[in-house]
Amino acid sequence: MVLYKNQPAGMISFNRFHKLDNSTEIGYWLATKFVGKGIMQRAVRGMCELGFIDYKVNKIEIHTAVENTRSNKVAERSGFHLDGLIRASELLEDGYHDGYIWTLLKSDWRIIRGIVR
């Protein structure tokens, strides 16, 4: 759960872990009244630290809907690289929607954090 001033503001989690490439995927949502405060960007950065240090993954992914501008900005501002478009990646009530896949490698994260090793 993501808290803001002791109020539940949203959720963030690792959705799945992949052994093949030693990666995980972050999923998140934020209540509308908390948007624009940098809350989710800070939560994503915290999850990256947890993933790279404690879980020792090499890559973290974020999957977003193409039209979800706010979610795409969170990924971009958190240092993730836009790898590409996944056509028809999600089925919603009004049909299939395309998605983006964003990734952050442990080596990228070390540079962002100023860690030399």
PyMOL commands that set and color helices and strands:
alter all, ss='L'
color gray80, all
select helices_A, chain A and resi 32-34+39-54+69-77+106-113
alter helices_A, ss='H'
color red, helices_A
select strands_A, chain A and resi 2-4+7-18+23-30+59-65+81-92+95-105
alter strands_A, ss='S'
color yellow, strands_A
deselect
rebuild
show_as cartoon
